[in-house]
Amino acid sequence: MQKEDSSIGKTRRIVGNVLLTLGGIMLLGSAGAKFAQVPKVVEQLNSSGFEGKIMLIAAGEALSALLFLVPSTRSLGLLLVSGLMGGAIATHMQHGMPYLQPAIVLLFLWTSAWLRHPEILWSFPTHGGASHSVSYSRQAKSILGN
């Protein structure tokens, strides 16, 4: 069993876990729709120029979601999900489609990760100034074993 992080409150940890799980389920559902070749999803992706690449996109989305759901690989999953959602936003913009939905999903995923793991934004200065950023940097180095 993992040691509980005492630097965040119980409510924040629970809300973060619930939102992380919901975000992962959203991503897995989206990947599942692509794997199942749901006609509306296939039509939209084909019209955006992804004909013949839907299974590859689905596999990438599923892998990213699974990595995001596992605490020890969450940061890698968040990085991959960010790339996928950034691509979705760019594709929507390129084809004149509304891009608010993938942007909101990306914001939701980052917010849920931050609620559960506030150190995820360690490089951003906070109200504590540079010393706070340095403490997150030291924490990140200790996590990475440097």
C-alpha positions as CSV (number, residue, x, y, z in Angstrom):
1,M,0.0,0.0,0.0
2,Q,1.2,3.5,-0.8
3,K,2.0,5.9,1.9
4,E,-0.6,8.6,2.1
5,D,0.4,12.1,1.2
6,S,-0.1,14.2,4.3
7,S,0.7,17.5,2.6
8,I,-2.9,17.8,1.2
9,G,-6.1,17.5,3.0
10,K,-8.4,14.5,3.1
11,T,-11.2,16.2,1.1
12,R,-8.8,17.4,-1.6
13,R,-7.3,13.9,-1.9
14,I,-10.8,12.3,-2.2
15,V,-12.0,14.9,-4.7
16,G,-8.8,14.6,-6.7
17,N,-9.1,10.8,-6.8
18,V,-12.7,10.9,-7.9
19,L,-11.9,13.5,-10.7
20,L,-8.9,11.5,-11.8
21,T,-11.0,8.4,-12.1
22,L,-13.7,10.2,-14.0
23,G,-11.1,11.7,-16.4
24,G,-9.6,8.3,-17.0
25,I,-13.0,6.8,-17.6
26,M,-13.8,9.6,-20.1
27,L,-10.6,8.9,-22.0
28,L,-11.2,5.1,-22.0
29,G,-14.8,5.7,-23.2
30,S,-13.5,7.8,-26.0
31,A,-10.9,5.2,-27.0
32,G,-13.6,2.5,-26.7
33,A,-15.9,4.4,-29.2
34,K,-13.0,4.5,-31.6
35,F,-12.2,0.8,-31.1
36,A,-15.9,0.0,-31.6
37,Q,-16.0,2.0,-34.8
38,V,-19.0,4.0,-33.7
39,P,-20.2,5.5,-37.0
40,K,-20.5,9.1,-35.9
41,V,-16.9,9.0,-34.4
42,V,-15.5,7.3,-37.5
43,E,-17.2,9.8,-39.8
44,Q,-15.9,12.8,-37.8
45,L,-12.3,11.5,-37.7
46,N,-12.4,10.5,-41.4
47,S,-13.6,14.0,-42.3
48,S,-10.7,15.5,-40.3
49,G,-8.2,13.5,-42.3
50,F,-7.6,10.5,-40.0
51,E,-8.9,7.9,-42.3
52,G,-7.1,4.6,-41.6
53,K,-5.5,5.9,-38.5
54,I,-8.5,5.5,-36.1
55,M,-7.2,2.4,-34.4
56,L,-3.8,4.0,-33.8
57,I,-5.4,7.0,-32.2
58,A,-7.6,4.7,-30.1
59,A,-4.6,2.7,-28.9
60,G,-2.7,5.9,-28.0
61,E,-5.7,7.3,-26.2
62,A,-6.2,4.0,-24.2
63,L,-2.6,3.7,-23.3
64,S,-2.5,7.4,-22.2
65,A,-5.6,6.9,-20.1
66,L,-4.2,3.8,-18.4
67,L,-1.0,5.5,-17.6
68,F,-2.9,8.5,-16.3
69,L,-5.0,6.2,-14.0
70,V,-2.0,4.5,-12.4
71,P,-0.4,6.7,-9.7
72,S,3.2,5.7,-10.5
73,T,2.8,6.5,-14.2
74,R,0.4,9.4,-13.8
75,S,2.8,12.2,-14.9
76,L,3.7,10.3,-18.1
77,G,0.0,9.7,-18.7
78,L,-0.7,13.3,-18.2
79,L,2.0,14.3,-20.6
80,L,0.7,11.9,-23.3
81,V,-2.9,13.0,-22.7
82,S,-1.9,16.6,-23.0
83,G,-0.3,15.9,-26.4
84,L,-3.4,14.0,-27.6
85,M,-5.8,16.7,-26.4
86,G,-3.5,19.4,-27.9
87,G,-3.7,17.6,-31.2
88,A,-7.5,17.4,-30.9
89,I,-7.7,21.1,-30.2
90,A,-5.4,21.9,-33.2
91,T,-7.4,19.6,-35.5
92,H,-10.7,21.1,-34.4
93,M,-9.3,24.6,-35.0
94,Q,-7.9,23.6,-38.4
95,H,-11.3,22.3,-39.6
96,G,-13.4,25.1,-38.2
97,M,-15.0,22.9,-35.6
98,P,-15.7,24.0,-32.0
99,Y,-12.6,23.3,-29.9
100,L,-14.0,24.1,-26.5
101,Q,-14.8,20.4,-25.6
102,P,-11.2,19.1,-25.9
103,A,-9.9,22.2,-24.2
104,I,-12.3,21.7,-21.3
105,V,-11.4,18.0,-21.1
106,L,-7.7,18.9,-20.9
107,L,-8.3,21.5,-18.2
108,F,-10.4,19.0,-16.3
109,L,-7.5,16.4,-16.4
110,W,-4.9,18.9,-15.4
111,T,-7.1,20.2,-12.5
112,S,-7.8,16.7,-11.2
113,A,-4.1,15.9,-11.3
114,W,-3.2,19.1,-9.5
115,L,-5.9,18.5,-6.8
116,R,-4.4,15.1,-6.0
117,H,-0.7,16.0,-6.7
118,P,-0.1,19.7,-6.2
119,E,3.6,19.2,-6.9
120,I,2.7,18.6,-10.5
121,L,3.0,22.3,-11.0
122,W,6.3,22.6,-9.1
123,S,7.9,24.8,-11.7
124,F,5.3,27.6,-11.5
125,P,6.0,30.3,-9.0
126,T,3.3,30.6,-6.3
127,H,2.5,33.1,-3.6
128,G,5.4,31.6,-1.6
129,G,7.9,33.0,-4.2
130,A,11.1,31.4,-5.3
131,S,11.7,29.6,-2.1
132,H,8.4,27.7,-2.5
133,S,9.5,26.8,-6.1
134,V,12.8,25.6,-4.8
135,S,11.2,23.3,-2.3
136,Y,9.1,21.8,-5.0
137,S,12.3,21.4,-7.1
138,R,14.0,19.6,-4.2
139,Q,10.9,17.4,-3.8
140,A,10.9,16.6,-7.5
141,K,14.6,15.7,-7.4
142,S,14.1,13.5,-4.4
143,I,11.2,11.7,-6.2
144,L,13.4,11.3,-9.3
145,G,16.4,10.1,-7.2
146,N,18.7,12.9,-8.2
